[in-house]
């Protein structure tokens, strides 16, 4: 009886460990897998075809341009320069990507979530008010004001934001725990979906007048 109980405990522990192991990008089983679009004589790994390792070059692992400020002349006053596997093929299977975020004075990176990644943000210039909201039912806001050199972590999948509260432009660098973290900007997804979500659904969900919802849908 004890042996059976021990065996069941071991199975449960292994199952939990396995589920945790697959919560992020799978660990590679080779040194690297440079992504290519041409499938001929290639192996399909992590959604990309792998380049023959013997044909890889330094350019497969190199990206130029993170020093160039992004254009923040838009409605939210920010710009994200993301370097993921689509822009740096050598990231394939490595489970990491990076982004430069530029903020105009009082610009923001609006509430959003990364469905496949945790994010760690470092402020290079300026002052940012940042935060994330915990999951239901608490929906607790955890926020902080960051200055140059400060670091903040946004946990996997949670809604988060950054807002430049300074009078001058701000810059931050973010590292993400996926080669393709994805992004869902909340307002765009809810009010700008294609085709649109039925206004009655959103009116009830947000406790808004239907005309307000229709106006927001027109904006997004």
N, CA and C atoms as a LAMMPS dump frame, in Angstrom:
ITEM: TIMESTEP
0
ITEM: NUMBER OF ATOMS
660
ITEM: BOX BOUNDS ff ff ff
-5.0000000000000000e+02 5.0000000000000000e+02
-5.0000000000000000e+02 5.0000000000000000e+02
-5.0000000000000000e+02 5.0000000000000000e+02
ITEM: ATOMS id mol type element x y z
1 1 1 N 0.832 -1.208 0
2 1 2 C 0 0 0
3 1 3 C 0.864 1.254 0
4 2 1 N 1.929 1.228 0.854
5 2 2 C 2.834 2.373 0.923
6 2 3 C 3.547 2.578 -0.397
7 3 1 N 3.946 1.445 -1.038
8 3 2 C 4.639 1.539 -2.314
9 3 3 C 3.733 2.181 -3.372
10 4 1 N 2.437 1.792 -3.341
11 4 2 C 1.483 2.353 -4.292
12 4 3 C 1.322 3.847 -4.081
13 5 1 N 1.227 4.26 -2.809
14 5 2 C 1.075 5.677 -2.489
15 5 3 C 2.302 6.46 -2.925
16 6 1 N 3.484 5.891 -2.684
17 6 2 C 4.728 6.565 -3.083
18 6 3 C 4.802 6.718 -4.589
19 7 1 N 4.365 5.658 -5.292
20 7 2 C 4.379 5.697 -6.76
21 7 3 C 3.45 6.781 -7.273
22 8 1 N 2.251 6.903 -6.669
23 8 2 C 1.298 7.925 -7.097
24 8 3 C 1.825 9.324 -6.843
25 9 1 N 2.479 9.51 -5.684
26 9 2 C 3.068 10.812 -5.365
27 9 3 C 4.138 11.17 -6.396
28 10 1 N 4.955 10.176 -6.746
29 10 2 C 6.018 10.403 -7.73
30 10 3 C 5.443 10.784 -9.079
31 11 1 N 4.357 10.119 -9.486
32 11 2 C 3.714 10.424 -10.764
33 11 3 C 3.18 11.851 -10.766
34 12 1 N 2.541 12.25 -9.662
35 12 2 C 1.985 13.598 -9.56
36 12 3 C 3.094 14.642 -9.643
37 13 1 N 4.186 14.405 -8.907
38 13 2 C 5.309 15.35 -8.913
39 13 3 C 5.901 15.475 -10.307
40 14 1 N 6.078 14.315 -10.989
41 14 2 C 6.626 14.347 -12.345
42 14 3 C 5.695 15.062 -13.311
43 15 1 N 4.389 14.877 -13.128
44 15 2 C 3.414 15.538 -13.992
45 15 3 C 3.48 17.05 -13.822
46 16 1 N 3.594 17.484 -12.556
47 16 2 C 3.701 18.909 -12.285
48 16 3 C 4.978 19.479 -12.869
49 17 1 N 6.044 18.744 -12.719
50 17 2 C 7.331 19.193 -13.259
51 17 3 C 7.266 19.307 -14.77
52 18 1 N 6.595 18.349 -15.396
53 18 2 C 6.474 18.37 -16.855
54 18 3 C 5.656 19.553 -17.319
55 19 1 N 4.561 19.852 -16.592
56 19 2 C 3.717 20.973 -16.986
57 19 3 C 4.465 22.284 -16.836
58 20 1 N 5.304 22.383 -15.789
59 20 2 C 6.101 23.582 -15.607
60 20 3 C 7.149 23.705 -16.69
61 21 1 N 7.702 22.586 -17.082
62 21 2 C 8.762 22.599 -18.094
63 21 3 C 8.257 23.109 -19.432
64 22 1 N 6.998 22.909 -19.712
65 22 2 C 6.437 23.325 -20.994
66 22 3 C 5.678 24.641 -20.903
67 23 1 N 5.859 25.371 -19.756
68 23 2 C 5.187 26.654 -19.607
69 23 3 C 5.847 27.745 -20.427
70 24 1 N 7.076 27.515 -20.866
71 24 2 C 7.825 28.492 -21.647
72 24 3 C 8.324 27.825 -22.922
73 25 1 N 9.098 28.579 -23.729
74 25 2 C 9.642 27.985 -24.946
75 25 3 C 10.435 26.732 -24.605
76 26 1 N 10.271 25.637 -25.343
77 26 2 C 11.004 24.398 -25.055
78 26 3 C 12.51 24.617 -25.139
79 27 1 N 13.255 23.926 -24.287
80 27 2 C 14.708 24.023 -24.327
81 27 3 C 15.232 23.365 -25.594
82 28 1 N 16.218 23.99 -26.25
83 28 2 C 16.765 23.411 -27.48
84 28 3 C 17.588 22.175 -27.191
85 29 1 N 17.65 21.278 -28.158
86 29 2 C 18.439 20.056 -28.03
87 29 3 C 19.69 20.135 -28.893
88 30 1 N 20.016 21.325 -29.364
89 30 2 C 21.221 21.54 -30.155
90 30 3 C 21.752 22.927 -29.814
91 31 1 N 22.96 23.268 -30.288
92 31 2 C 23.547 24.568 -29.946
93 31 3 C 22.676 25.719 -30.394
94 32 1 N 22.135 25.634 -31.595
95 32 2 C 21.27 26.672 -32.12
96 32 3 C 20.478 26.13 -33.297
97 33 1 N 19.479 26.908 -33.72
98 33 2 C 18.641 26.52 -34.858
99 33 3 C 18.236 27.799 -35.573
100 34 1 N 19.107 28.307 -36.419
101 34 2 C 18.843 29.554 -37.135
102 34 3 C 17.65 29.369 -38.063
103 35 1 N 16.649 30.21 -37.904
104 35 2 C 15.412 30.065 -38.677
105 35 3 C 15.61 30.471 -40.128
106 36 1 N 15.013 29.709 -41.034
107 36 2 C 15.02 30.032 -42.459
108 36 3 C 13.626 29.803 -43.014
109 37 1 N 13.331 30.479 -44.11
110 37 2 C 12.014 30.348 -44.739
111 37 3 C 11.964 29.189 -45.729
112 38 1 N 13.121 28.762 -46.23
113 38 2 C 13.187 27.697 -47.221
114 38 3 C 13.284 26.339 -46.531
115 39 1 N 12.258 25.478 -46.664
116 39 2 C 12.239 24.201 -45.941
117 39 3 C 13.107 23.102 -46.547
118 40 1 N 13.676 23.326 -47.72
119 40 2 C 14.445 22.274 -48.367
120 40 3 C 15.662 21.889 -47.514
121 41 1 N 15.796 20.595 -47.262
122 41 2 C 16.918 20.069 -46.489
123 41 3 C 17.029 20.733 -45.114
124 42 1 N 15.882 21.015 -44.486
125 42 2 C 15.884 21.651 -43.177
126 42 3 C 15.011 20.867 -42.204
127 43 1 N 15.145 21.187 -40.913
128 43 2 C 14.363 20.534 -39.861
129 43 3 C 13.421 21.56 -39.254
130 44 1 N 12.172 21.169 -39.012
131 44 2 C 11.165 22.071 -38.473
132 44 3 C 11.217 22.036 -36.946
133 45 1 N 11.571 23.163 -36.308
134 45 2 C 11.676 23.242 -34.846
135 45 3 C 11.088 24.563 -34.361
136 46 1 N 10.184 24.519 -33.341
137 46 2 C 9.615 25.727 -32.736
138 46 3 C 8.924 26.643 -33.747
139 47 1 N 8.307 26.059 -34.748
140 47 2 C 7.572 26.851 -35.723
141 47 3 C 8.411 27.416 -36.84
142 48 1 N 9.703 27.097 -36.879
143 48 2 C 10.591 27.581 -37.93
144 48 3 C 11.422 26.424 -38.472
145 49 1 N 11.862 26.573 -39.717
146 49 2 C 12.796 25.606 -40.282
147 49 3 C 14.212 25.995 -39.887
148 50 1 N 15.025 24.999 -39.553
149 50 2 C 16.395 25.266 -39.104
150 50 3 C 17.375 25.263 -40.263
151 51 1 N 18.22 26.245 -40.284
152 51 2 C 19.293 26.335 -41.253
153 51 3 C 20.357 25.292 -40.928
154 52 1 N 20.977 24.74 -41.937
155 52 2 C 22.077 23.804 -41.715
156 52 3 C 23.134 24.486 -40.85
157 53 1 N 23.468 23.942 -39.661
158 53 2 C 24.445 24.579 -38.771
159 53 3 C 25.766 24.894 -39.453
160 54 1 N 26.15 24.099 -40.421
161 54 2 C 27.416 24.328 -41.111
162 54 3 C 27.378 25.553 -42.027
163 55 1 N 26.172 26.065 -42.278
164 55 2 C 26.027 27.207 -43.175
165 55 3 C 25.724 28.505 -42.422
166 56 1 N 25.662 28.455 -41.097
167 56 2 C 25.339 29.648 -40.316
168 56 3 C 26.481 30.661 -40.353
169 57 1 N 26.101 31.936 -40.272
170 57 2 C 27.06 33.034 -40.301
171 57 3 C 26.789 33.985 -39.139
172 58 1 N 27.732 34.883 -38.882
173 58 2 C 27.561 35.853 -37.798
174 58 3 C 26.3 36.683 -37.989
175 59 1 N 25.938 36.974 -39.234
176 59 2 C 24.765 37.787 -39.508
177 59 3 C 23.486 37.126 -39.005
178 60 1 N 23.487 35.807 -38.862
179 60 2 C 22.317 35.097 -38.347
180 60 3 C 22.056 35.423 -36.876
181 61 1 N 23.065 35.943 -36.182
182 61 2 C 22.963 36.228 -34.754
183 61 3 C 23.112 37.714 -34.453
184 62 1 N 22.992 38.56 -35.465
185 62 2 C 23.303 39.979 -35.323
186 62 3 C 22.131 40.842 -35.77
187 63 1 N 21.862 41.893 -34.995
188 63 2 C 20.835 42.873 -35.363
189 63 3 C 21.389 44.27 -35.116
190 64 1 N 21.209 45.145 -36.075
191 64 2 C 21.696 46.519 -35.957
192 64 3 C 20.519 47.481 -35.884
193 65 1 N 20.568 48.443 -34.964
194 65 2 C 19.538 49.467 -34.961
195 65 3 C 18.892 49.771 -33.625
196 66 1 N 19.274 49.077 -32.551
197 66 2 C 18.652 49.33 -31.25
198 66 3 C 19.035 50.7 -30.684
199 67 1 N 20.018 51.339 -31.281
200 67 2 C 20.409 52.686 -30.852
201 67 3 C 19.577 53.774 -31.513
202 68 1 N 18.733 53.39 -32.466
203 68 2 C 17.943 54.37 -33.225
204 68 3 C 16.597 54.61 -32.533
205 69 1 N 16.295 55.84 -32.141
206 69 2 C 15.011 56.125 -31.482
207 69 3 C 13.827 55.803 -32.386
208 70 1 N 12.787 55.249 -31.808
209 70 2 C 11.575 54.963 -32.562
210 70 3 C 10.707 56.201 -32.687
211 71 1 N 9.836 56.213 -33.67
212 71 2 C 8.942 57.341 -33.913
213 71 3 C 7.767 57.301 -32.938
214 72 1 N 7.699 58.293 -32.052
215 72 2 C 6.641 58.315 -31.038
216 72 3 C 5.504 59.268 -31.399
217 73 1 N 5.477 59.725 -32.643
218 73 2 C 4.411 60.635 -33.067
219 73 3 C 3.164 59.84 -33.451
220 74 1 N 2.499 59.339 -32.444
221 74 2 C 1.259 58.574 -32.621
222 74 3 C 0.333 58.868 -31.455
223 75 1 N -0.843 58.257 -31.446
224 75 2 C -1.86 58.587 -30.444
225 75 3 C -1.447 58.257 -29.017
226 76 1 N -0.617 57.208 -28.832
227 76 2 C -0.221 56.837 -27.467
228 76 3 C 1.138 57.41 -27.083
229 77 1 N 1.881 57.925 -28.055
230 77 2 C 3.16 58.554 -27.748
231 77 3 C 4.256 57.587 -27.374
232 78 1 N 4.283 56.425 -28.007
233 78 2 C 5.355 55.464 -27.736
234 78 3 C 5.638 54.65 -28.986
235 79 1 N 6.776 53.973 -28.969
236 79 2 C 7.154 53.114 -30.09
237 79 3 C 7.964 51.943 -29.559
238 80 1 N 7.596 50.747 -29.991
239 80 2 C 8.303 49.54 -29.566
240 80 3 C 9.072 48.966 -30.747
241 81 1 N 10.391 48.857 -30.587
242 81 2 C 11.234 48.205 -31.589
243 81 3 C 11.551 46.812 -31.065
244 82 1 N 10.826 45.815 -31.561
245 82 2 C 10.962 44.448 -31.067
246 82 3 C 11.923 43.654 -31.935
247 83 1 N 12.855 42.988 -31.28
248 83 2 C 13.756 42.076 -31.982
249 83 3 C 13.408 40.665 -31.53
250 84 1 N 12.572 39.994 -32.331
251 84 2 C 12.186 38.622 -32.043
252 84 3 C 12.735 37.708 -33.131
253 85 1 N 12.268 36.492 -33.169
254 85 2 C 12.811 35.526 -34.123
255 85 3 C 12.558 35.926 -35.575
256 86 1 N 11.529 36.727 -35.812
257 86 2 C 11.246 37.16 -37.17
258 86 3 C 12.25 38.202 -37.671
259 87 1 N 12.943 38.861 -36.74
260 87 2 C 13.921 39.888 -37.126
261 87 3 C 15.361 39.449 -36.861
262 88 1 N 15.526 38.431 -36.027
263 88 2 C 16.853 37.902 -35.72
264 88 3 C 16.747 36.379 -35.69
265 89 1 N 17.048 35.773 -36.823
266 89 2 C 16.783 34.346 -37.022
267 89 3 C 17.484 33.448 -36.006
268 90 1 N 18.635 33.888 -35.495
269 90 2 C 19.37 33.075 -34.535
270 90 3 C 18.682 32.895 -33.202
271 91 1 N 17.616 33.653 -32.949
272 91 2 C 16.869 33.509 -31.701
273 91 3 C 16.026 32.24 -31.667
274 92 1 N 15.811 31.622 -32.815
275 92 2 C 14.949 30.439 -32.86
276 92 3 C 15.408 29.378 -31.872
277 93 1 N 14.494 28.903 -31.059
278 93 2 C 14.658 27.878 -29.998
279 93 3 C 15.389 28.383 -28.764
280 94 1 N 15.827 29.642 -28.732
281 94 2 C 16.606 30.122 -27.587
282 94 3 C 15.752 30.735 -26.474
283 95 1 N 14.467 30.943 -26.735
284 95 2 C 13.562 31.366 -25.668
285 95 3 C 13.8 32.762 -25.131
286 96 1 N 14.225 33.689 -25.989
287 96 2 C 14.461 35.057 -25.525
288 96 3 C 14.294 36.033 -26.679
289 97 1 N 13.91 37.267 -26.358
290 97 2 C 13.856 38.351 -27.336
291 97 3 C 14.059 39.653 -26.575
292 98 1 N 14.193 40.743 -27.329
293 98 2 C 14.493 42.031 -26.699
294 98 3 C 13.743 43.138 -27.424
295 99 1 N 13.479 44.219 -26.719
296 99 2 C 12.767 45.339 -27.323
297 99 3 C 13.291 46.656 -26.777
298 100 1 N 13.337 47.644 -27.647
299 100 2 C 13.592 49.023 -27.227
300 100 3 C 12.253 49.745 -27.236
301 101 1 N 11.961 50.49 -26.17
302 101 2 C 10.708 51.224 -26.085
303 101 3 C 11.015 52.701 -25.893
304 102 1 N 10.524 53.512 -26.815
305 102 2 C 10.683 54.968 -26.742
306 102 3 C 9.356 55.594 -26.33
307 103 1 N 9.438 56.601 -25.458
308 103 2 C 8.239 57.272 -24.962
309 103 3 C 8.394 58.784 -25.157
310 104 1 N 7.408 59.402 -25.779
311 104 2 C 7.358 60.854 -25.83
312 104 3 C 7.014 61.367 -24.436
313 105 1 N 7.232 62.636 -24.146
314 105 2 C 6.77 63.17 -22.854
315 105 3 C 5.28 62.876 -22.66
316 106 1 N 4.964 62.238 -21.553
317 106 2 C 3.601 61.814 -21.214
318 106 3 C 3.046 60.763 -22.178
319 107 1 N 3.931 60.107 -22.89
320 107 2 C 3.51 58.983 -23.726
321 107 3 C 3.43 57.709 -22.913
322 108 1 N 2.746 56.729 -23.445
323 108 2 C 2.602 55.471 -22.704
324 108 3 C 2.671 54.266 -23.632
325 109 1 N 3.069 53.159 -23.047
326 109 2 C 2.894 51.853 -23.676
327 109 3 C 1.637 51.302 -23.007
328 110 1 N 0.485 51.38 -23.68
329 110 2 C -0.804 51.144 -23.02
330 110 3 C -0.953 49.726 -22.487
331 111 1 N -1.931 49.524 -21.587
332 111 2 C -2.13 48.203 -20.993
333 111 3 C -2.17 47.091 -22.038
334 112 1 N -1.338 46.082 -21.816
335 112 2 C -1.211 44.977 -22.764
336 112 3 C -0.718 43.748 -22.023
337 113 1 N -0.655 42.654 -22.715
338 113 2 C -0.143 41.416 -22.132
339 113 3 C 0.658 40.658 -23.183
340 114 1 N 1.631 39.875 -22.71
341 114 2 C 2.389 38.992 -23.586
342 114 3 C 1.965 37.555 -23.28
343 115 1 N 1.249 36.905 -24.184
344 115 2 C 0.711 35.574 -23.902
345 115 3 C 1.757 34.482 -23.749
346 116 1 N 3.003 34.757 -24.149
347 116 2 C 4.025 33.712 -24.091
348 116 3 C 5.289 34.13 -23.36
349 117 1 N 5.239 35.194 -22.54
350 117 2 C 6.506 35.642 -21.966
351 117 3 C 6.365 36.455 -20.682
352 118 1 N 7.391 36.341 -19.841
353 118 2 C 7.653 37.28 -18.757
354 118 3 C 8.507 38.393 -19.34
355 119 1 N 8.386 39.601 -18.8
356 119 2 C 9.167 40.74 -19.3
357 119 3 C 9.936 41.39 -18.158
358 120 1 N 11.192 41.734 -18.404
359 120 2 C 11.978 42.504 -17.442
360 120 3 C 12.416 43.787 -18.125
361 121 1 N 12.112 44.924 -17.502
362 121 2 C 12.29 46.226 -18.109
363 121 3 C 13.37 47.016 -17.371
364 122 1 N 14.269 47.64 -18.125
365 122 2 C 15.299 48.508 -17.563
366 122 3 C 15.162 49.893 -18.168
367 123 1 N 15.087 50.916 -17.316
368 123 2 C 14.964 52.293 -17.795
369 123 3 C 16.356 52.838 -18.109
370 124 1 N 16.524 53.313 -19.344
371 124 2 C 17.797 53.906 -19.764
372 124 3 C 17.793 55.422 -19.591
373 125 1 N 16.655 56.046 -19.876
374 125 2 C 16.518 57.488 -19.735
375 125 3 C 15.09 57.821 -19.326
376 126 1 N 14.929 58.827 -18.458
377 126 2 C 13.601 59.307 -18.115
378 126 3 C 13.031 58.696 -16.851
379 127 1 N 11.751 58.99 -16.633
380 127 2 C 11.028 58.52 -15.455
381 127 3 C 9.72 57.89 -15.9
382 128 1 N 9.516 56.639 -15.53
383 128 2 C 8.324 55.9 -15.942
384 128 3 C 7.501 55.456 -14.738
385 129 1 N 6.19 55.608 -14.867
386 129 2 C 5.259 54.984 -13.923
387 129 3 C 4.825 53.667 -14.563
388 130 1 N 5.112 52.55 -13.91
389 130 2 C 4.821 51.242 -14.496
390 130 3 C 4.015 50.408 -13.504
391 131 1 N 3.355 49.372 -14.034
392 131 2 C 2.629 48.493 -13.137
393 131 3 C 1.992 47.329 -13.867
394 132 1 N 1.513 46.366 -13.08
395 132 2 C 0.752 45.249 -13.617
396 132 3 C -0.39 44.929 -12.671
397 133 1 N -1.376 44.204 -13.187
398 133 2 C -2.565 43.844 -12.406
399 133 3 C -2.592 42.333 -12.236
400 134 1 N -2.79 41.888 -11
401 134 2 C -2.847 40.454 -10.736
402 134 3 C -4.142 39.862 -11.277
403 135 1 N -4.2 38.537 -11.338
404 135 2 C -5.358 37.849 -11.904
405 135 3 C -6.571 37.906 -10.97
406 136 1 N -7.724 37.53 -11.513
407 136 2 C -8.958 37.475 -10.724
408 136 3 C -8.791 36.516 -9.546
409 137 1 N -9.467 36.748 -8.433
410 137 2 C -10.448 37.828 -8.202
411 137 3 C -9.847 39.09 -7.591
412 138 1 N -8.55 39.061 -7.202
413 138 2 C -7.994 40.231 -6.519
414 138 3 C -7.858 41.439 -7.437
415 139 1 N -7.33 41.21 -8.681
416 139 2 C -7.088 42.319 -9.613
417 139 3 C -6.34 43.462 -8.919
418 140 1 N -5.29 43.091 -8.2
419 140 2 C -4.509 44.072 -7.433
420 140 3 C -3.477 44.75 -8.321
421 141 1 N -3.426 46.07 -8.247
422 141 2 C -2.442 46.836 -9.003
423 141 3 C -1.13 46.886 -8.224
424 142 1 N -0.058 46.475 -8.875
425 142 2 C 1.284 46.565 -8.296
426 142 3 C 2.068 47.504 -9.195
427 143 1 N 2.452 48.657 -8.661
428 143 2 C 3.051 49.703 -9.49
429 143 3 C 4.25 50.336 -8.809
430 144 1 N 5.026 51.06 -9.611
431 144 2 C 6.233 51.713 -9.109
432 144 3 C 6.633 52.823 -10.068
433 145 1 N 7.331 53.822 -9.547
434 145 2 C 7.914 54.865 -10.377
435 145 3 C 9.388 54.517 -10.572
436 146 1 N 9.795 54.412 -11.832
437 146 2 C 11.158 54.005 -12.162
438 146 3 C 11.959 55.183 -12.725
439 147 1 N 13.209 55.246 -12.313
440 147 2 C 14.132 56.228 -12.853
441 147 3 C 15.265 55.523 -13.581
442 148 1 N 16.148 56.285 -14.17
443 148 2 C 17.262 55.74 -14.939
444 148 3 C 18.009 54.675 -14.136
445 149 1 N 18.172 53.497 -14.74
446 149 2 C 18.88 52.394 -14.099
447 149 3 C 17.998 51.447 -13.303
448 150 1 N 16.729 51.81 -13.105
449 150 2 C 15.819 50.943 -12.35
450 150 3 C 15.3 49.802 -13.227
451 151 1 N 14.978 48.687 -12.554
452 151 2 C 14.512 47.475 -13.239
453 151 3 C 13.183 47.033 -12.638
454 152 1 N 12.274 46.551 -13.48
455 152 2 C 10.97 46.075 -13.012
456 152 3 C 10.575 44.854 -13.827
457 153 1 N 9.938 43.888 -13.176
458 153 2 C 9.522 42.651 -13.837
459 153 3 C 8.004 42.603 -13.964
460 154 1 N 7.544 42.243 -15.16
461 154 2 C 6.117 42.019 -15.408
462 154 3 C 5.908 40.513 -15.563
463 155 1 N 5.217 39.872 -14.623
464 155 2 C 5.055 38.415 -14.663
465 155 3 C 4.321 37.92 -15.907
466 156 1 N 4.566 36.703 -16.216
467 156 2 C 4.045 35.997 -17.393
468 156 3 C 2.544 36.224 -17.574
469 157 1 N 2.174 36.79 -18.716
470 157 2 C 0.771 36.858 -19.105
471 157 3 C -0.08 37.91 -18.429
472 158 1 N 0.456 38.666 -17.457
473 158 2 C -0.376 39.635 -16.746
474 158 3 C -0.431 40.971 -17.502
475 159 1 N -1.567 41.655 -17.349
476 159 2 C -1.739 42.967 -17.979
477 159 3 C -0.794 43.964 -17.319
478 160 1 N -0.064 44.728 -18.138
479 160 2 C 0.881 45.695 -17.598
480 160 3 C 0.98 46.91 -18.513
481 161 1 N 1.688 47.952 -18.036
482 161 2 C 1.769 49.209 -18.775
483 161 3 C 3.004 49.975 -18.32
484 162 1 N 3.367 50.99 -19.131
485 162 2 C 4.387 51.964 -18.758
486 162 3 C 3.911 53.339 -19.212
487 163 1 N 4.129 54.347 -18.361
488 163 2 C 3.696 55.713 -18.671
489 163 3 C 4.814 56.691 -18.324
490 164 1 N 5.196 57.506 -19.286
491 164 2 C 6.255 58.49 -19.075
492 164 3 C 5.679 59.693 -18.334
493 165 1 N 6.059 59.857 -17.08
494 165 2 C 5.534 60.972 -16.283
495 165 3 C 6.489 62.159 -16.285
496 166 1 N 7.549 62.085 -17.112
497 166 2 C 8.518 63.166 -17.176
498 166 3 C 8.219 64.163 -18.277
499 167 1 N 8.937 65.282 -18.238
500 167 2 C 8.757 66.336 -19.24
501 167 3 C 9.622 66.086 -20.468
502 168 1 N 10.469 65.067 -20.417
503 168 2 C 11.383 64.757 -21.519
504 168 3 C 11.144 63.335 -22.011
505 169 1 N 11.636 63.009 -23.214
506 169 2 C 11.483 61.626 -23.705
507 169 3 C 12.141 60.614 -22.776
508 170 1 N 11.629 59.394 -22.812
509 170 2 C 12.175 58.305 -22.003
510 170 3 C 12.478 57.118 -22.911
511 171 1 N 13.42 56.289 -22.451
512 171 2 C 13.81 55.104 -23.216
513 171 3 C 13.985 53.937 -22.245
514 172 1 N 13.53 52.761 -22.654
515 172 2 C 13.711 51.561 -21.842
516 172 3 C 14.055 50.383 -22.749
517 173 1 N 14.712 49.404 -22.158
518 173 2 C 15.003 48.145 -22.844
519 173 3 C 14.279 47.03 -22.096
520 174 1 N 13.584 46.181 -22.852
521 174 2 C 12.863 45.066 -22.242
522 174 3 C 13.377 43.747 -22.801
523 175 1 N 13.607 42.796 -21.918
524 175 2 C 13.94 41.431 -22.329
525 175 3 C 12.731 40.56 -22.038
526 176 1 N 12.425 39.634 -22.954
527 176 2 C 11.247 38.78 -22.818
528 176 3 C 11.636 37.315 -22.958
529 177 1 N 10.961 36.468 -22.2
530 177 2 C 11.346 35.062 -22.1
531 177 3 C 10.743 34.178 -23.189
532 178 1 N 10.717 34.693 -24.405
533 178 2 C 10.238 33.915 -25.539
534 178 3 C 10.844 34.482 -26.806
535 179 1 N 11.098 33.616 -27.775
536 179 2 C 11.584 34.093 -29.074
537 179 3 C 10.482 34.823 -29.828
538 180 1 N 9.231 34.606 -29.416
539 180 2 C 8.069 35.238 -30.045
540 180 3 C 7.015 35.485 -28.969
541 181 1 N 7.218 36.517 -28.126
542 181 2 C 6.358 36.708 -26.961
543 181 3 C 4.919 37.051 -27.278
544 182 1 N 4.685 37.66 -28.445
545 182 2 C 3.335 38.095 -28.786
546 182 3 C 2.915 39.279 -27.92
547 183 1 N 1.91 40.007 -28.37
548 183 2 C 1.385 41.12 -27.575
549 183 3 C -0.102 41.282 -27.871
550 184 1 N -0.866 41.517 -26.815
551 184 2 C -2.291 41.809 -26.945
552 184 3 C -2.537 43.131 -26.241
553 185 1 N -2.751 44.188 -27.02
554 185 2 C -3.077 45.49 -26.44
555 185 3 C -4.566 45.476 -26.11
556 186 1 N -4.883 45.662 -24.848
557 186 2 C -6.236 45.403 -24.352
558 186 3 C -7.3 46.216 -25.099
559 187 1 N -7.107 47.521 -25.19
560 187 2 C -8.126 48.364 -25.844
561 187 3 C -8.307 47.984 -27.31
562 188 1 N -7.194 47.747 -27.995
563 188 2 C -7.273 47.373 -29.408
564 188 3 C -7.985 46.042 -29.599
565 189 1 N -7.665 45.083 -28.723
566 189 2 C -8.259 43.758 -28.854
567 189 3 C -9.758 43.773 -28.562
568 190 1 N -10.154 44.523 -27.54
569 190 2 C -11.556 44.527 -27.119
570 190 3 C -12.422 45.402 -28.024
571 191 1 N -11.929 46.611 -28.32
572 191 2 C -12.759 47.552 -29.083
573 191 3 C -12.391 47.605 -30.57
574 192 1 N -11.287 46.989 -30.937
575 192 2 C -10.863 47.045 -32.332
576 192 3 C -10.772 45.698 -33.008
577 193 1 N -11.451 44.696 -32.461
578 193 2 C -11.392 43.355 -33.046
579 193 3 C -12.016 43.34 -34.442
580 194 1 N -11.632 42.368 -35.234
581 194 2 C -12.142 42.239 -36.599
582 194 3 C -12.603 40.8 -36.839
583 195 1 N -13.915 40.566 -36.996
584 195 2 C -15 41.553 -36.962
585 195 3 C -15.255 42.052 -35.538
586 196 1 N -16.003 43.153 -35.385
587 196 2 C -16.23 43.732 -34.058
588 196 3 C -17.026 42.797 -33.147
589 197 1 N -16.709 42.888 -31.852
590 197 2 C -17.522 42.183 -30.859
591 197 3 C -18.882 42.883 -30.778
592 198 1 N -19.934 42.124 -30.617
593 198 2 C -21.273 42.697 -30.501
594 198 3 C -21.284 43.768 -29.405
595 199 1 N -21.687 45.008 -29.709
596 199 2 C -21.691 46.098 -28.722
597 199 3 C -22.465 45.763 -27.454
598 200 1 N -23.515 44.959 -27.571
599 200 2 C -24.292 44.583 -26.386
600 200 3 C -23.432 43.803 -25.395
601 201 1 N -22.546 42.962 -25.926
602 201 2 C -21.654 42.184 -25.065
603 201 3 C -20.735 43.121 -24.28
604 202 1 N -20.133 44.078 -24.98
605 202 2 C -19.195 44.986 -24.333
606 202 3 C -19.899 45.972 -23.413
607 203 1 N -21.092 46.404 -23.794
608 203 2 C -21.853 47.325 -22.947
609 203 3 C -22.137 46.691 -21.594
610 204 1 N -22.501 45.422 -21.608
611 204 2 C -22.791 44.73 -20.347
612 204 3 C -21.505 44.438 -19.572
613 205 1 N -20.45 44.038 -20.288
614 205 2 C -19.195 43.689 -19.629
615 205 3 C -18.553 44.894 -18.943
616 206 1 N -18.612 46.064 -19.601
617 206 2 C -17.972 47.264 -19.058
618 206 3 C -18.96 48.198 -18.362
619 207 1 N -20.249 47.787 -18.321
620 207 2 C -21.29 48.607 -17.697
621 207 3 C -21.314 50.009 -18.318
622 208 1 N -21.327 50.042 -19.647
623 208 2 C -21.344 51.286 -20.393
624 208 3 C -22.602 51.361 -21.256
625 209 1 N -22.951 52.579 -21.63
626 209 2 C -24.032 52.754 -22.591
627 209 3 C -23.583 52.201 -23.94
628 210 1 N -24.489 51.599 -24.663
629 210 2 C -24.151 50.988 -25.945
630 210 3 C -23.547 52.009 -26.913
631 211 1 N -24.023 53.251 -26.863
632 211 2 C -23.5 54.276 -27.76
633 211 3 C -22.041 54.594 -27.45
634 212 1 N -21.678 54.531 -26.188
635 212 2 C -20.274 54.75 -25.787
636 212 3 C -19.395 53.633 -26.375
637 213 1 N -19.9 52.432 -26.295
638 213 2 C -19.163 51.281 -26.846
639 213 3 C -18.985 51.44 -28.348
640 214 1 N -20.047 51.817 -29.033
641 214 2 C -19.967 52.003 -30.478
642 214 3 C -18.99 53.105 -30.857
643 215 1 N -18.932 54.137 -30.026
644 215 2 C -17.964 55.225 -30.259
645 215 3 C -16.542 54.693 -30.103
646 216 1 N -16.295 53.92 -29.054
647 216 2 C -14.955 53.359 -28.821
648 216 3 C -14.56 52.408 -29.953
649 217 1 N -15.512 51.64 -30.429
650 217 2 C -15.227 50.736 -31.542
651 217 3 C -14.869 51.51 -32.812
652 218 1 N -15.487 52.664 -33
653 218 2 C -15.178 53.496 -34.146
654 218 3 C -13.77 54.081 -34.038
655 219 1 N -13.356 54.375 -32.801
656 219 2 C -12.034 54.957 -32.563
657 219 3 C -10.943 53.921 -32.813
658 220 1 N -11.188 52.697 -32.336
659 220 2 C -10.163 51.655 -32.446
660 220 3 C -10.323 50.822 -33.708
